[in-house]
Amino acid sequence: MSDTSKPVFGLHWPDWLRPAPGSSAVAMRAAGHSTWSYAWNLLWSFWVFLGPFFQHVGPGFWWTLALGYPLFLLIFLLSLVRPVAEVSGYIGALVILTALSMPWNPAGWTYAVFACAMVPYQGSWLNSAMKMALIQALLVLEGIYLHWPWYAYLILVGVCTSTGVGALAGRINWDKNLKLRMSHEQIRQLAATAERERIGRDLHDLLGHTLSLITLKLELSRKLFDRDPATARRELAEAEEVARHALAEVRAAVTGIRAAGFAAELASAALLLRTSGVQLDQHLQVSNLPESIECTLALVLREAVTNIARHAQATLARVSLLRTGDGVRMSIEDNGRGGITAHGNGLNGIRERVQSLGGSLQVASRQGRGTLLDIHLPLKVAAMDARETAVASDKLPAIPACASHTT
């Protein structure tokens, strides 16, 4: 479900100005981009204020500016928060606003530049090209009616065309990144499904015949318990031996699943970040970690990398894993926007996982300086947990929670 309750540009708006499903604002957030990156385009609109610096202006200039510019800002905001299917109407409104402004403010054709930037997000590239050509033709005709000099048409057509082509290239790149993200999610889902199926087959192969054999021997010992106690005891001893052998096989299979845990999560993280345009540097100096440590680090890495891809607006991320004498230390750093002041469910979940193993989490996140997560986990606690788990598993073997963490 899309999150449409968050404010746009960090401000709170009436319900009808909040991002609707299918709007550009919702799509940008889903891709991990900030709406402020779109708002910076408004800087180009200040050309409409520069008329008095180049020519004498009359009262009509100030009236069209006072009435037209707030209307332009409203149309710009609506094109961001309303469904993309409605943007054609806002493009038409900008063209009309341009036509009404040009007689008193020649720089009013700046509004049409924004209309040309919105056009490529409506239909195919051929349809977009035809709409941009129509907008420019209407502006040129009005310029001829107003007796503009010939070079004004060249500037108008050049700026509108370059803006439209740039927006079209941005849309193509956006669609390509969207397909990559969808492909990445599909790959992860297929990999998780394949892993579950593999684990199911392995456990079936390991335990199916063994449990059947144990059941037969227990049934036989029960029937012989009164008539032939010696044979019954022998059957029970053989059933116990078969069960211990099955336990050893399950442990070996689970060990293989654990061994790929952190490495698989790191490979998945690299793919996710690369899809999001973020380079990942790795510096790993630790291997053969206890199960509880590896599971926790893998889950922490997944949560942290997901936050980087969605919210950090970073171009570079680093993951380091080092041994620190009595423990292990993992650092996850990015060069994104930083400024984390409140810990959400993600960071709280990481902190709880780390503290459950007697570890600590330090977060450094300065505005505009990126975010650093520094995790330290003691190995002694993990070793004690491993011994306790081994003792308990002699009675009842169990697959650890992190064995299926790829799901």
N, C-alpha and C positions, 0 to 999 in steps of 0.2 A: 504494500500500500504506500502510495506516495505521500510524502510529508508536505502538506500545503499550509500548515499552521505557522511556520516560521516567518519572521518579517523579511521584507525585501529591502536590500541595502542597509540592513541593521535597524530599520525603523518599523513601527507598528502602524498598520493601515486599516481602513474599514474593510469589512468582509469582501466587498465587491472589488477591492484592489489587491487582494491576497492571491498568491499563485494558485491557479486552477489546474486540475489534472489535464495533461496534454499541453501545458504551456512551456515556453522556453525556460522560464525560471526553474520549473520542476525538473526539466531535462538537464539543465546545468548542474543542479544539486545532485541528481542521480549520478552524473559523471564526475562528481567531486570538484566542480568548479564554483567559484564565488560569483554572485550576481554583480559584485563591484567591478569585476573584469569587463562586464558589458557596459556598466555605467560610465566607464572612462571615455567611451565614444562620444559622450555629451560634450566633451571639450571642443569638438569640431563645430558644435552649434554656435559658438561664440562669434563666428564670422558675421552673424546677423546684427551684431552690435557695432560693427566697425565702419558702418556707412559714414558717420560724421567725420571720420579721420581722412576720408578721400574725396568727399564732395559736400556741397551744401544740402542740408535736409530740411524739410518742412515739418509742420505739425503732423502730417499723415504718417511720417516715419515713426514718430513716438507712439501714435495711437496703434498702428499695426504691430509695433514691438510689444507694447503693454498688453494688448489683447491676444496677439498671435503666439508669443513665446510661451506663456503658461499653458496655452492649448497644445502647443507642440510637446511640452514636457508630459502632459497628461496622455497624449497619444503614444508617446515613446514608452511610458510606463505600462499602458494597457497592452501594447504589443509584446511586452515581456511577460505579463502575468496572466493574460487571457490565452485560451487555447490557440494553437498555431492556425487552426482552420479559420479563425476570425481575423487574422492579420491582414488579409486582402482588403477588408474594410478600412483598416487603419492606414494602409498604403494609399488608398483613394483619398482619405481625409488629409493626408500630408500633401498630396498633389493639389488638392483644392486650396489648402492653406498657402501653398507656394504661389499659386496663381493669384490669390487675393493680396498677397504681400508684395509681389514684385513691382507693381506700379509705384509704390511709395518707398520700398526698400529693395533696391536691386540685389542685395545679398540675401534676400528671402529665398532664392533658389537653393540655399543650404538645406532647407527642409526637404527638398526633393532628393538630395543626396542620401538622406536617411531612408527615404522611401525606396531608392534603388538598392540600398543595403539590405532591406527586408525582403525584396522581391525573390532572391534566389532560394528562400526557404518555402516558396510556394510552387509546388509542381516540379516538372522536369527542367533541365537546363535550357532547352529550346523555348519552352513557355516563358521562362524567366528572361531570356534574351529579348523576346518579343515585347514583353511588358516594359523592360527597361528602355527599349527603343521607342516605344509609344510615349513614355513619360518624357524622354528627352525631346521628341518631336514636338510635343505640346509646349514645352518650355521654350524651344527655339521659335515657334510660331508666335508666342507671346512676346519674346524678345524682339522679333521683327516688328510686331505691332507697336512696341514701345520705342522703336528706333535705336536699339542698342548697337554699339560698334561691332564689327565683324569678329574681332578677337575675343569678345565676350562669349560668343557661341563656342569657340574652340575650348575656352576654359571650362564652360558649363558641361559640354559633351565629354571632354577629357576626364574631368573629376567624377562625373556621374558614372561613366563607363568603367574607370579604374576601380571605383568603389564597388560597383556591382560585380565586377570580375573577382575582386578580392573576396567579397562575401560568398560568391559561388565556390571559390577555392576553399574557403573556410567550411562551407557546408559539406563539400566532398570529403574533406579531411575529417570532419565530425562524424559523417556516416561511416567512414572507414574505421575510425576508432571505436564507434559503437559496435560494429560487426566484430571487431577484435575482442572487445569485452564480452560480447555474447558468446563468441567461440571459446574464450577462456573459461567462462562459466560452464559451458557444455562439456569442455574437456575435463574440468574438475568433477562434474557430476558423473560423467562416464567412468572416470578413474575411480571415484568412490564406489560406484556400482560394481565395477570389475573387482575391486579389492574385497568388497563384501562377499561377492560370489566366490572368490578364491578362498577366503577364510572359511566360508561354508563348506566348500568341497574338501579342503584340508581337514577340517574337523570331522566331516563325515567319513573320510577315508581313514582317519586315525582312530575314531571312536566307534564307528558303526559295527564293525566286526568284533572289536574288543568288548564292547558292552553286551553284545549278544552272547559272546562266550562266557562272560562273567555271570550273566543271567542263567544260562544253562547249568553252570557249575553250582550256583547257589540253589537252584531248584533240585539238582541231584543230591546235594548235601542235605537238604531238608528232608527228602524222601528216605535217605540212608541214615538219618540221625538216630533212629531207634533200632534199626536192624543191624547196621554196620558202622558204629561210631568211628572206627579207625579210618575207614574209607571216606566218611563224611568230613573228618578233620583234614584229610589229605586234599579233598576237593576244595575246602575252604582256604587252605594254604595256597593252592594253585590259583584260586580266584583272586586272593590278595596279591600274589605275584603278578598276575596279569594286570590288575589295577595299577600297581606301582609302575609297571612298564608303560601303560597308557599315560600315566601322569608325566613320566619322563618325556614321552613323545610330545605331549601337549606343551610342556615347558619349552622344548626345543622349537616348536612351531611359533609359540608366542614370542620367543627371543628373536626369531627372524622378523616378525612383524614390528617389534620394538626397534630393532636396529635401523630400519628404514624410516623411523618416525621423524626425527629432526631433519635429516637430509632431504626427505621428501617434502617436508614443509618449507624448507629453504628454497628448493627448486621451484615450488609453487609460488612462493613469495617473489622470486626473481621474475617469473613469468607475469604475474599480476602487475608488478611495478613497471616492467618494460612495456606492457600494454597501456599503462597510464602515462607513459613518457618519463618515467623516473629510472635513473641508473642506480643499480645496487652494487655496492662494494662489499666484499666479504673478507673477513679476517678471522679464521677459525684455527685454534690451537689445542682443541680438546676433543677427545673421542672416547668411546666406551663408557658413557655416563650411566649411572644407575637409572633404573626405569622411571622412578618418580621425578628425577631431575629432568630427564629427556622429555618426558610427557609435558611437564610444566613449561619448559623452554619452548617446545614446539607450539603449544597453545598460546603462549605469550607472544611469540613471533607472529603467529597468524593474526592476532588481534591488532598488534601494533602496525603491521604492514597494511592491513585493511584500512586503518585510520589514515595512514600516510596517503594511500591511493585515493581515498574519498575526500579528505578534508585538508591535507597539508599544503597543497599547491606547490609541491617540492619538485626539484629536478634531480636531486641526488639523495641517496639514503645509504647508510653504512650499518653493517651488522658485524659485531666482533664477539668472539666467545673465547675466554681465557681462563686458565686455572690460576687461582690466587692462594695457593698453599693449602688452606683448610676448606676451600670451597671453589665455586666456579662463578664467573662473572660474565654476563651478557649485556652489551650496550647496543641500543638501536637508536640511530640518530638520523635526522633529516634536515635539509636546509630550507624548509618551507616557511610558512607565515608565522608559526609559533603562536604565542599569546594565550596558551591554555591557562585559564584561571579557575575553572571548575572541573572537577573530575566526574565524568559521566559513568554510565554503566560499564563501558569498555575498560577504562583505567581502574575503576573499583574492582572489576572482576580480576584484572591482572594482579592488583595488590593482594586480593584475598588468596589467589593461588600461590603467590610467592610467600606470603606470611604463613600459610598452612604448612610449609616446609621449613619454617624458621628463618626465612630469608627476608630481604629488605628491597624496597623499590624507591628510587630517587627519580624525580621528574624535574627537568629544567626546561622551561619553555618561555623564552623572552620574545616579545612582539617583534616580528620581522627577522628573528635570529634562529628560527627552527626549534625543534623539540628533541630532547635527549631523554631516553629511558635507560636507567642504569639498574640492573637487577643482579643481586648477589644471593647465591644459594649455598648453604653449608653442605658439604659432602658427608659429614659424620651423621647428621640426622637422616640423610637418605640411606646410608649404609645400615643404620638401625632399623629403619622401616623395611629395608629389603630382607633383613634377617627375620623380622616378625612376619613378613608376608610369606617367606619360605616355610616357616614353621606352620603357619595357618594353612598353606596350600597342601601340606602333607595330608591334611584332613579333607580338604575340599578344593580342588583346583578351580581357578577362575581366570577369565580373560580380563586384563586390566582395562580401565576406562579409556585410556589413550590408544589402545590397540586399533580402534576404529576412528581415530581422530580425523582421518581424511574425509569423513562424511560431513 
